[in-house]
Amino acid sequence: MPQITTILFDIYGTLIDIHTNEHREEIFETVSRFLEYRRVFIPGRELGELFFNEVNQQFARSRERYPEIDATQAFEHVLRDRGRVCDRFLAMLTTQLYRSLTREKLRLFDDTFWTLNEFRKLYRLGIVTDAQRVYCNPELRALRIEEFFDTIVISSDYGFRKPDPRLFHIALAAVNAKEENAAYIGNKYETDLVGSKAAGLALSVLIHQSTEDEKAFLETKPDLVCQNLREAFDQIQLKISEPTSVAVV
């Protein structure tokens, strides 16, 4: 087993337990009332329709295989085209308000902090996640785990999402690590496992999965399947300590 120097993580569903609901009508009514204080008058229902239309337009314009959108840009276009306001800062505030209203749960898993602390003693740590930076950075700070990471790669900065292997390569380049010396821990087969395997990482670990889930794995199989982060830490330590077999001539 090659030496592991770097551990990369997904965030949501892996380190952070989150639940959001973006489609409640009262969310956009509240955002609409907020915008009234900035002299922007767009009824809530219309605001929601315009926002999701901009999101869909971003997807349609993208030439990426796995496109990502920029939520702040979507609100910025709505404010400019319908509200006649060109204000990037207001668009960012509106985006963060929208996110705060959609959040129904945001907390660390019980073993997140302990596991990151233990990993940090042995490896460089990074994040590769599908998210909006305008949401992600404040949430990492609020949960007090931002400082654990040497690099944070967020899909909204690049216009494409996992399983695109480029996101993993960007993170590895930032910490001067090679694919054969890195592991990735995530919770989704279609993005985290497939993406980390496509990027050539030495270890791909699926977290918060039961052994029954293994039958759902198609052509790509994880190196490790773990029920929680603490188990992932223990299993990675066991995996990398396995002796490398040497052919006898």
Secondary structure, 3 states (H helix, E strand, C coil): CCCCCEEEECCECCCEEEEECCCCHHHHHHHHHHHHCCCCCCCHHHHHHHHHHHHHHHHHHCCCCCECCCHHHHHHHHHHHCCCCCCHHHHHHHHHHHHHHHEEEEEECCCHHHHHHHHHCCCEEEEEECCCHHHHHHHHHHCCCHHHCCEEEEHHHCCECCCCCHHHHHHHHHCCCCHHHEEEEECCHHHHHHHHHHCCCCEEEECCCCHHHHHHCCCCCCCEECCCHHHHHHHHHHHHCCCCCCCCC
